[in-house]
Amino acid sequence: MIGSLALDIGNRCISALSKIFELARSTIRKAIDIFKGIITYKPKVETRGRKNLTTKYPDLQKDINKIIENYLSVDPQFKKETPYVRLSIQEIKTQLIKTGKYIDDSFSNSSLNNLVNQMGYDLKKVQKTKPLKKIKETDDIFANVHKKKEEAIKDDKTVLISIDTKDKVLIGPYSRKGKNRMQIKAVDHELTNNCLIPFGILDIKANTPCFYNFKSKPTSMDMVDCIEEFWKEQYENSKYNKLSILLDNGPDNSGVRTIFLKGLIEVAKKYNITIELIYYPPYHSKYNPVERLWARLENMWNGYLLESVDICMNFMKNLTWKENKSITKLKDVKYEKGMTVDKNEMKQLENQYITRQEHIKKWSVLITP
């Protein structure tokens, strides 16, 4: 329009049009050339407006994920699958600046906050899931977890897994406070001994979830058998020579549970591998990565009546973790409850096969064959 108007009036009107439309004279001349067909004009919509952070910094989301990966926790109630982050925006920004890729003026706190929220991490609700108790070794234990986890991820001969036993799942027409778009009726009372207790193993580096399901509570040795079966099927006769296990300090798999430690010593000797137990602090099991499997599973079967073991198993078989199908098995409890190891025998095993860290002996255990 401006080019056509300039030609109608004449070339001497360029300065006048420049003042009227508040445009540079070069822009008026460019409009005339476009109208004459001397040059072609293609609007670049993508260059307009302010660029978002991910366009300006393509690696920003990747850098944020790397910073917060050790500070994620799952909702203990399993009401949402998205993990919480126990870092403030200012702390995340400080860590980003330390990478050397960014400066303080690269982005504002509000812009970074919006990006983190878009990534699905809710920073405001973390206090609702804050543990009620904290022991004096908590910070040291967390530091050990972060260090050992990073070492395992970097070592191409180490397998890193996370293990946990889920609360029992009642089998029957029970609501479990689920929701469904269809009206589904459930019984009023949940009085039954019929249940399923899943023992989960999450292979963190291979992103493979495994479910070993029991109809009654698995013992310490049953857990050891599951770990051995996992190693035998996935990594026997491979380049891997170490198994690092992230776990909470439950009564059946704690760092002082003698039968559990003896069982793992036998596994280490049988397959000639090193096994490292990396415990999360007491009351902080929600940071264990395998807990996110339980959150996903609860969201999958929320609103359905789990009336049989087969229904539960089918849900687990259909669960995927980063596009990988789960391994799901039904197991029988093989060992008696309350099995222990004689004190003198355990003392010999400790001296010969087990190394512990000072100050956090119960929460960092290294088993060598």
C-alpha positions as CSV (number, residue, x, y, z in Angstrom):
1,M,0.0,0.0,0.0
2,I,2.8,2.4,0.9
3,G,4.7,1.6,-2.3
4,S,1.6,2.2,-4.4
5,L,0.9,5.5,-2.6
6,A,4.5,6.7,-3.1
7,L,4.4,6.0,-6.8
8,D,1.1,7.8,-7.2
9,I,2.4,10.9,-5.5
10,G,5.9,10.8,-6.8
11,N,9.5,10.1,-5.6
12,R,9.8,13.5,-3.8
13,C,7.1,12.4,-1.3
14,I,9.4,9.8,0.4
15,S,10.4,12.2,3.2
16,A,6.8,13.2,3.8
17,L,5.5,9.6,3.9
18,S,8.4,8.8,6.2
19,K,7.1,11.4,8.7
20,I,3.5,10.5,8.3
21,F,3.9,6.7,8.8
22,E,6.9,7.1,11.1
23,L,9.0,4.8,9.0
24,A,12.6,5.1,7.8
25,R,13.1,6.4,4.2
26,S,14.8,3.1,3.3
27,T,11.6,1.3,4.3
28,I,9.6,3.5,1.9
29,R,12.1,2.8,-0.9
30,K,11.9,-0.9,-0.1
31,A,8.1,-0.7,-0.3
32,I,8.3,0.9,-3.8
33,D,10.7,-1.9,-5.0
34,I,8.4,-4.6,-3.7
35,F,5.4,-3.0,-5.4
36,K,7.4,-2.7,-8.7
37,G,8.4,-6.4,-8.4
38,I,12.1,-5.6,-8.2
39,I,12.4,-7.6,-5.0
40,T,10.2,-10.2,-3.4
41,Y,9.0,-10.0,0.2
42,K,8.2,-13.0,2.4
43,P,7.2,-12.3,5.9
44,K,9.2,-14.2,8.6
45,V,6.6,-14.8,11.3
46,E,9.0,-16.9,13.3
47,T,11.4,-13.9,13.8
48,R,8.7,-11.7,15.3
49,G,8.2,-11.1,19.0
50,R,10.4,-12.1,21.9
51,K,12.0,-15.5,21.6
52,N,11.2,-18.0,24.4
53,L,13.9,-19.5,26.6
54,T,14.1,-22.9,24.8
55,T,14.6,-21.1,21.5
56,K,17.4,-18.9,22.8
57,Y,19.0,-21.8,24.8
58,P,18.2,-25.1,23.2
59,D,20.0,-27.1,26.0
60,L,18.2,-25.3,28.9
61,Q,15.6,-28.0,29.6
62,K,18.3,-30.7,29.4
63,D,20.5,-28.7,31.9
64,I,17.6,-28.2,34.2
65,N,16.7,-31.9,34.2
66,K,20.3,-32.8,35.0
67,I,20.3,-30.4,38.0
68,I,17.0,-31.5,39.5
69,E,17.3,-35.3,38.9
70,N,18.7,-35.9,42.4
71,Y,16.0,-33.8,44.1
72,L,12.8,-35.4,42.8
73,S,10.3,-37.1,45.0
74,V,7.0,-38.8,44.3
75,D,3.7,-37.9,45.9
76,P,3.4,-40.4,48.9
77,Q,-0.3,-40.6,48.3
78,F,0.3,-41.5,44.6
79,K,-2.4,-39.0,43.6
80,K,-0.2,-37.6,40.8
81,E,2.6,-39.1,38.9
82,T,4.5,-35.9,38.3
83,P,7.4,-35.7,40.8
84,Y,8.0,-32.8,43.1
85,V,11.2,-30.8,43.2
86,R,12.8,-29.8,46.5
87,L,14.8,-26.9,44.9
88,S,13.8,-23.3,44.7
89,I,14.0,-21.4,41.4
90,Q,16.8,-19.3,42.7
91,E,18.8,-22.5,43.5
92,I,18.1,-23.9,40.1
93,K,19.3,-20.6,38.5
94,T,22.4,-20.6,40.6
95,Q,23.3,-24.1,39.5
96,L,22.7,-23.2,35.8
97,I,25.0,-20.2,36.1
98,K,27.7,-22.5,37.6
99,T,27.7,-24.6,34.4
100,G,29.2,-21.6,32.6
101,K,26.6,-21.6,29.8
102,Y,24.5,-18.8,31.3
103,I,24.9,-15.5,33.1
104,D,22.6,-13.8,35.6
105,D,20.9,-11.7,32.9
106,S,20.2,-14.7,30.7
107,F,16.7,-15.1,32.1
108,S,14.6,-13.8,35.0
109,N,13.4,-15.9,37.9
110,S,9.8,-15.6,36.7
111,S,10.7,-16.8,33.2
112,L,12.6,-19.7,34.6
113,N,9.8,-20.5,37.0
114,N,7.3,-20.6,34.0
115,L,9.6,-23.0,32.1
116,V,10.0,-25.3,35.1
117,N,6.2,-25.4,35.6
118,Q,5.7,-26.1,31.8
119,M,8.1,-29.1,32.3
120,G,5.6,-30.5,34.8
121,Y,7.5,-29.9,38.1
122,D,5.4,-28.3,40.8
123,L,7.6,-26.4,43.2
124,K,4.9,-25.0,45.5
125,K,3.5,-28.3,46.9
126,V,6.7,-29.9,48.0
127,Q,6.2,-28.8,51.6
128,K,3.0,-30.9,51.8
129,T,5.1,-34.0,51.4
130,K,7.9,-33.0,53.7
131,P,9.0,-35.8,56.0
132,L,7.9,-35.5,59.7
133,K,11.3,-36.8,61.0
134,K,14.9,-36.2,60.2
135,I,17.9,-38.0,61.7
136,K,21.3,-36.3,62.2
137,E,22.9,-38.3,59.4
138,T,20.3,-37.4,56.8
139,D,22.4,-34.8,54.9
140,D,25.4,-37.2,54.8
141,I,23.3,-40.0,53.6
142,F,21.8,-37.9,50.8
143,A,25.3,-36.7,49.8
144,N,26.4,-40.4,49.6
145,V,23.3,-41.3,47.5
146,H,24.0,-38.5,45.0
147,K,27.7,-39.4,44.8
148,K,27.2,-43.1,44.3
149,K,24.4,-42.6,41.9
150,E,26.5,-40.4,39.7
151,E,29.4,-42.8,39.8
152,A,27.2,-45.7,38.8
153,I,25.7,-43.7,35.9
154,K,29.1,-42.8,34.5
155,D,30.6,-46.2,34.9
156,D,29.8,-48.3,31.8
157,K,30.3,-51.6,33.7
158,T,27.9,-50.8,36.5
159,V,24.2,-51.7,36.5
160,L,22.1,-49.2,38.5
161,I,18.7,-50.4,39.8
162,S,16.1,-49.1,42.3
163,I,14.0,-51.6,44.4
164,D,11.0,-51.4,46.6
165,T,8.1,-53.5,47.9
166,K,4.7,-51.9,47.3
167,D,1.9,-51.9,49.9
168,K,-0.5,-54.8,49.4
169,V,-3.2,-54.5,46.7
170,L,-6.5,-55.9,47.8
171,I,-8.0,-58.3,45.3
172,G,-11.8,-57.9,45.0
173,P,-14.6,-55.4,44.1
174,Y,-13.1,-52.6,46.3
175,S,-13.2,-48.9,45.3
176,R,-9.7,-47.9,46.7
177,K,-11.1,-44.3,46.3
178,G,-10.7,-44.5,42.6
179,K,-12.6,-42.4,40.0
180,N,-14.1,-43.4,36.7
181,R,-16.3,-41.6,34.1
182,M,-18.7,-44.5,34.3
183,Q,-20.7,-45.3,37.5
184,I,-19.0,-48.3,39.1
185,K,-20.3,-49.8,42.3
186,A,-18.0,-51.3,44.9
187,V,-18.6,-53.1,48.2
188,D,-18.6,-51.0,51.4
189,H,-16.0,-52.9,53.4
190,E,-12.6,-54.1,52.4
191,L,-12.4,-57.2,54.7
192,T,-10.2,-59.7,52.9
193,N,-6.8,-61.5,53.1
194,N,-6.8,-61.9,49.3
195,C,-4.1,-59.5,48.1
196,L,-1.1,-59.1,45.8
197,I,2.2,-57.6,46.9
198,P,4.4,-56.4,44.1
199,F,8.2,-56.2,44.5
200,G,9.6,-53.7,41.9
201,I,12.9,-53.4,40.2
202,L,13.6,-50.4,38.0
203,D,16.7,-50.6,35.8
204,I,17.6,-46.9,35.7
205,K,20.1,-46.9,32.9
206,A,18.2,-49.3,30.7
207,N,14.8,-47.9,31.7
208,T,13.3,-51.4,32.2
209,P,10.6,-51.9,34.9
210,C,10.2,-55.3,36.5
211,F,7.4,-56.5,38.7
212,Y,7.7,-59.7,40.9
213,N,4.3,-60.3,42.4
214,F,3.6,-62.3,45.6
215,K,0.3,-63.3,47.1
216,S,1.7,-62.9,50.6
217,K,4.5,-60.7,52.0
218,P,7.9,-61.6,50.5
219,T,10.7,-62.3,52.9
220,S,14.2,-61.0,52.7
221,M,15.4,-64.1,50.8
222,D,12.5,-63.8,48.4
223,M,13.8,-60.3,47.5
224,V,17.3,-61.7,47.1
225,D,15.9,-64.3,44.7
226,C,14.2,-61.6,42.6
227,I,17.4,-59.6,42.4
228,E,19.4,-62.7,41.4
229,E,16.8,-63.6,38.8
230,F,16.9,-60.1,37.4
231,W,20.7,-60.2,37.1
232,K,20.7,-63.7,35.6
233,E,18.1,-62.9,32.9
234,Q,19.4,-59.4,32.0
235,Y,23.2,-59.2,32.7
236,E,24.7,-62.7,33.2
237,N,27.8,-63.2,31.0
238,S,27.9,-59.5,30.0
239,K,30.6,-56.8,30.4
240,Y,28.9,-55.6,33.7
241,N,30.7,-56.5,36.9
242,K,28.9,-54.4,39.5
243,L,25.3,-54.0,40.7
244,S,24.4,-50.7,42.5
245,I,21.1,-50.8,44.3
246,L,19.1,-47.8,45.4
247,L,16.7,-48.7,48.2
248,D,15.0,-47.6,51.4
249,N,15.9,-48.9,54.8
250,G,12.9,-51.2,55.3
251,P,13.0,-54.0,58.0
252,D,13.4,-56.8,55.4
253,N,16.2,-55.2,53.3
254,S,18.0,-52.9,55.8
255,G,21.7,-52.5,56.0
256,V,21.7,-54.7,59.2
257,R,19.3,-57.4,58.1
258,T,21.7,-60.4,58.4
259,I,19.8,-62.9,56.1
260,F,19.4,-60.2,53.4
261,L,23.1,-59.4,53.5
262,K,24.1,-63.1,53.5
263,G,21.9,-63.8,50.5
264,L,23.5,-60.9,48.5
265,I,26.9,-62.2,49.5
266,E,26.1,-65.5,47.9
267,V,24.8,-63.8,44.8
268,A,28.0,-61.7,44.5
269,K,30.1,-64.9,44.9
270,K,28.0,-66.9,42.5
271,Y,28.2,-64.4,39.6
272,N,31.6,-62.8,40.6
273,I,30.1,-59.3,40.9
274,T,30.3,-56.4,43.3
275,I,27.1,-55.4,44.9
276,E,26.7,-51.9,46.5
277,L,23.6,-51.0,48.6
278,I,22.9,-47.3,48.5
279,Y,20.2,-46.5,51.1
280,Y,18.0,-43.4,51.2
281,P,17.6,-41.8,54.7
282,P,14.8,-42.9,56.9
283,Y,11.4,-41.1,56.2
284,H,12.7,-40.1,52.7
285,S,11.8,-43.2,50.7
286,K,9.7,-41.1,48.3
287,Y,12.9,-40.0,46.6
288,N,13.6,-43.6,45.5
289,P,13.1,-43.7,41.7
290,V,11.1,-46.9,41.8
291,E,8.4,-45.1,43.8
292,R,7.4,-43.4,40.5
293,L,6.5,-46.9,39.1
294,W,3.9,-47.2,41.9
295,A,2.6,-43.8,41.1
296,R,2.2,-44.7,37.4
297,L,0.6,-48.0,38.3
298,E,-1.9,-46.4,40.7
299,N,-2.9,-43.9,38.0
300,M,-3.3,-46.7,35.4
301,W,-5.8,-48.8,37.4
302,N,-7.4,-45.9,39.3
303,G,-11.2,-46.3,39.0
304,Y,-11.1,-50.0,38.1
305,L,-12.2,-52.9,40.2
306,L,-9.2,-55.3,40.7
307,E,-11.3,-58.4,41.1
308,S,-8.6,-60.9,40.2
309,V,-4.8,-61.4,40.1
310,D,-5.0,-61.6,36.3
311,I,-6.5,-58.1,36.1
312,C,-3.7,-56.7,38.2
313,M,-1.0,-58.5,36.2
314,N,-2.5,-57.3,32.9
315,F,-2.2,-53.7,34.1
316,M,1.4,-54.3,35.0
317,K,2.2,-55.9,31.7
318,N,0.8,-52.9,29.9
319,L,2.8,-50.4,31.9
320,T,5.6,-48.8,29.9
321,W,8.5,-46.8,31.2
322,K,10.1,-44.5,28.7
323,E,8.6,-46.6,25.9
324,N,9.9,-49.9,27.4
325,K,7.4,-52.6,28.3
326,S,7.6,-54.0,31.8
327,I,8.6,-57.5,32.9
328,T,5.9,-59.0,35.0
329,K,5.9,-62.3,36.9
330,L,3.9,-64.1,39.6
331,K,6.1,-65.6,42.3
332,D,5.5,-67.8,45.4
333,V,7.0,-67.1,48.8
334,K,9.7,-69.8,49.2
335,Y,11.3,-68.9,52.6
336,E,10.1,-68.8,56.2
337,K,9.7,-65.5,58.0
338,G,12.2,-64.5,60.7
339,M,15.3,-66.2,59.3
340,T,18.5,-64.9,60.8
341,V,22.2,-65.5,60.7
342,D,24.3,-66.5,63.7
343,K,26.2,-63.6,65.2
344,N,29.6,-65.3,64.9
345,E,29.0,-66.3,61.3
346,M,27.8,-62.8,60.4
347,K,30.8,-61.3,62.0
348,Q,33.0,-63.4,59.8
349,L,31.0,-62.5,56.7
350,E,31.2,-58.8,57.6
351,N,35.0,-59.0,57.9
352,Q,35.5,-60.9,54.7
353,Y,33.0,-59.5,52.2
354,I,31.4,-56.3,53.5
355,T,32.8,-52.7,53.6
356,R,30.9,-49.9,55.2
357,Q,31.4,-46.1,55.2
358,E,32.1,-44.4,58.5
359,H,29.3,-42.3,60.0
360,I,26.7,-43.9,57.7
361,K,27.5,-47.6,58.2
362,K,23.9,-48.8,58.0
363,W,23.2,-46.8,54.8
364,S,26.2,-47.6,52.6
365,V,27.2,-51.2,52.2
366,L,29.7,-52.6,49.6
367,I,29.7,-56.4,49.1
368,T,32.7,-57.8,47.2
369,P,32.9,-61.5,46.1
